[in-house]
């Protein structure tokens, strides 16, 4: 049986009955079932206002999202047996979808394991835990991953800012085996090395996999600019798919060093170069130098992390996209991405339309992309569907010539 019971306020169960697994602290009837004093990470049965069970959840009384459901049955424990069943299902899905073991193996709520992310790099696993419930289950999760996959290495990379919301400390440690400085992976037939320990997030961004695959239909013979390149996920694939030249811009020396290694790994170092700079500074210098590109790829980090950042973040997206358009040849492509959950696809398209208009360009949206299949979505949680990629064809507006009037002839 679960360790506690939490009852919702009247009508508090509507969203839960529609499939959403999160319960907010202001939805709990604390007169009947107090939150205060409960231990973070314990498991509880969630009840509707009338006492009927809605499911079982890991709870954290100190967090805004105070309960995260893992089962729609009350009194169900998230124990070794259930964790193993959920992980087996996640593995089955990925092995059906991908020919090689390089993918996001667990995507939190999408796999019924809220607060847990696992990325697979062959026989190396990177585990990220962001909730008190999953932190309490850390060792069982590691044990079951070892049982099911026999990985050479498991890295716990628990350094995300989200942990602070759950009252958890940041840390990173190798809990199984040894970790090399760079770990190999493959994406869309292109080979990479990723700095799992010292790099961003889990070391790689699998979420744009399907969007990057689309480059193969565009870039042959093109001069490409990759902004916020990191270790070359977009840029190296563009070069491997036949781009004549790729310029990668990032502010991290480590990222650009690894991007150079990835260029050599794929034998495209002759067509790749890097610029170590903040992106806005690089854009300014490239314009001053009169540089032009056939394609600009703009994949910034999340610029709108919270609702209060909305206005400033949208201004930043406007600025970046407008400056990117200025670097395009008369017939050029802009690939504009956003991983900000708070920026809708519709709003991003509006921003792109404005960027085109202000630069006297015609814009055609050629295609749109989102998360890859290793990021399965719970349709009740729109917050999960954060990723956007919009492929645009930008052409110069035709010059409007004034027609001279014929001289007036008196009759």
WOVENUR-V351571 format. One record per backbone hydrogen bond with DSSP energy under -0.5 kcal/mol. CO is the residue of the C=O (numbers start at 1). NH is the residue of the N-H. E is the energy in kcal/mol with one decimal. If there is no record, write none. Layout:
CO_NH_E / CO_NH_E
//
This chain:
4_45_-2.6 / 6_47_-3.1 / 7_29_-3.2 / 9_12_-2.4 / 11_14_-1.0 / 13_17_-2.8 / 14_18_-1.1 / 15_20_-1.9 / 16_19_-1.7 / 21_69_-3.0 / 23_66_-1.1 / 23_67_-1.6 / 24_27_-2.2 / 25_28_-1.2 / 27_9_-2.7 / 28_30_-1.5 / 29_32_-0.6 / 29_33_-2.6 / 35_38_-2.1 / 39_42_-1.6 / 42_59_-2.7 / 43_3_-2.1 / 43_4_-0.8 / 44_57_-2.8 / 45_6_-2.7 / 45_47_-0.5 / 46_54_-3.7 / 46_55_-1.2 / 47_8_-2.5 / 48_51_-2.1 / 52_48_-3.0 / 55_46_-3.1 / 56_70_-2.5 / 56_71_-1.5 / 57_44_-3.0 / 58_68_-2.4 / 59_41_-3.5 / 60_63_-1.9 / 64_25_-2.4 / 64_66_-1.2 / 66_60_-2.5 / 67_23_-2.7 / 68_58_-2.0 / 71_56_-2.0 / 73_76_-0.9 / 77_79_-1.6 / 79_83_-2.8 / 80_84_-2.4 / 81_85_-1.9 / 82_86_-2.4 / 83_87_-2.5 / 84_88_-2.5 / 85_89_-1.9 / 86_90_-1.9 / 87_91_-2.5 / 88_92_-2.6 / 89_93_-2.2 / 90_94_-2.0 / 91_95_-2.6 / 92_96_-1.6 / 93_97_-1.4 / 94_98_-2.5 / 100_102_-2.3 / 101_122_-2.9 / 103_105_-0.8 / 103_120_-3.2 / 106_118_-1.6 / 107_110_-2.2 / 108_111_-1.8 / 108_113_-2.5 / 109_112_-1.3 / 113_116_-1.8 / 115_130_-2.5 / 115_131_-0.6 / 116_108_-2.3 / 117_128_-3.1 / 118_105_-2.1 / 118_106_-1.9 / 119_126_-2.5 / 120_103_-1.3 / 121_124_-1.2 / 123_152_-2.2 / 123_153_-1.7 / 124_121_-3.3 / 125_127_-0.5 / 125_155_-2.9 / 126_119_-2.5 / 127_157_-2.6 / 128_117_-2.4 / 131_135_-2.1 / 132_136_-2.0 / 133_137_-0.7 / 135_138_-1.3 / 137_141_-2.2 / 138_142_-2.2 / 139_143_-2.8 / 140_144_-2.3 / 141_145_-2.3 / 142_146_-2.2 / 143_147_-2.0 / 144_148_-2.6 / 145_149_-2.4 / 145_150_-0.5 / 146_150_-1.6 / 153_125_-2.4 / 154_156_-0.5 / 154_175_-2.2 / 154_176_-1.3 / 155_127_-3.1 / 155_157_-0.8 / 156_158_-0.8 / 156_173_-2.3 / 157_159_-1.2 / 158_171_-2.7 / 160_163_-1.3 / 161_164_-1.1 / 161_165_-0.5 / 162_165_-0.8 / 162_166_-0.5 / 163_166_-1.2 / 163_168_-2.6 / 164_167_-1.3 / 171_158_-1.3 / 173_156_-3.2 / 173_175_-0.7 / 176_154_-1.8 / 178_180_-0.5 / 183_194_-2.3 / 185_192_-2.6 / 187_190_-2.1 / 190_187_-2.7 / 192_185_-2.1 / 194_183_-2.5 / 194_196_-1.5 / 195_199_-2.3 / 200_203_-3.3 / 204_202_-0.5 / 204_206_-0.6 / 205_208_-0.7 / 206_209_-1.9 / 207_372_-0.6 / 208_212_-2.8 / 209_213_-1.6 / 210_214_-0.8 / 211_214_-0.7 / 212_215_-1.4 / 213_216_-1.3 / 214_217_-1.8 / 215_218_-2.1 / 215_219_-2.2 / 219_222_-2.8 / 222_224_-0.6 / 222_244_-1.6 / 222_245_-1.6 / 223_294_-2.2 / 223_295_-1.7 / 224_247_-2.7 / 225_227_-0.6 / 225_297_-3.3 / 226_229_-0.5 / 226_249_-2.8 / 227_299_-1.3 / 229_232_-2.2 / 229_233_-0.8 / 232_236_-2.1 / 232_237_-0.7 / 234_238_-2.4 / 235_239_-2.2 / 236_240_-2.7 / 237_241_-2.0 / 238_243_-2.2 / 239_242_-1.6 / 242_221_-3.0 / 245_224_-3.1 / 246_248_-0.5 / 246_273_-2.3 / 247_226_-3.3 / 248_275_-2.8 / 249_228_-1.0 / 249_229_-2.4 / 250_277_-1.6 / 251_253_-0.6 / 252_256_-2.0 / 253_257_-2.3 / 254_258_-2.4 / 255_259_-2.3 / 256_260_-2.0 / 257_261_-1.7 / 258_262_-2.6 / 259_263_-2.0 / 260_264_-2.1 / 261_265_-2.4 / 262_266_-1.4 / 263_268_-2.8 / 263_269_-0.5 / 264_267_-1.2 / 268_271_-1.5 / 269_272_-0.9 / 271_246_-2.9 / 273_248_-2.7 / 275_250_-1.9 / 275_277_-0.9 / 278_282_-2.4 / 279_283_-2.8 / 280_284_-1.9 / 281_285_-2.2 / 282_286_-2.8 / 283_287_-2.1 / 284_288_-2.1 / 285_289_-2.0 / 286_291_-2.4 / 287_290_-1.4 / 293_329_-2.6 / 294_333_-2.8 / 295_225_-2.5 / 296_298_-0.6 / 296_335_-2.8 / 297_227_-3.0 / 297_299_-0.6 / 298_337_-3.2 / 304_342_-0.7 / 306_309_-2.0 / 307_310_-1.8 / 309_313_-3.1 / 310_314_-2.7 / 311_315_-2.1 / 312_316_-1.8 / 313_317_-2.3 / 314_318_-2.6 / 315_319_-2.5 / 316_320_-2.7 / 317_321_-2.4 / 318_322_-2.4 / 319_323_-2.2 / 320_324_-2.1 / 321_325_-2.2 / 322_326_-1.3 / 323_327_-0.6 / 324_327_-1.2 / 325_328_-1.7 / 327_293_-2.5 / 330_332_-0.6 / 330_396_-0.8 / 332_394_-3.6 / 333_296_-2.3 / 334_336_-0.7 / 334_392_-2.9 / 335_298_-3.2 / 335_337_-0.5 / 336_390_-2.6 / 337_300_-0.5 / 338_388_-2.3 / 339_341_-0.7 / 340_343_-1.7 / 342_344_-0.6 / 344_348_-2.2 / 345_349_-2.4 / 346_350_-1.9 / 347_351_-2.3 / 348_352_-2.2 / 349_353_-2.4 / 350_354_-2.2 / 351_355_-2.3 / 352_356_-2.3 / 353_357_-2.4 / 354_358_-2.7 / 355_359_-0.9 / 356_359_-0.6 / 356_361_-2.8 / 357_360_-1.7 / 360_397_-2.0 / 362_395_-2.2 / 364_366_-0.8 / 364_393_-2.8 / 367_391_-3.0 / 369_389_-1.7 / 372_375_-1.8 / 377_379_-0.7 / 378_381_-2.5 / 380_382_-0.6 / 381_384_-1.8 / 382_385_-1.1 / 384_386_-1.8 / 388_338_-2.1 / 389_369_-2.8 / 389_391_-0.5 / 390_336_-2.5 / 390_392_-0.6 / 391_366_-2.6 / 391_367_-1.2 / 392_334_-2.0 / 392_394_-0.6 / 393_364_-1.9 / 393_395_-0.5 / 394_332_-2.5 / 395_362_-3.2 / 399_401_-0.7 / 402_404_-0.6 / 408_410_-0.6
//
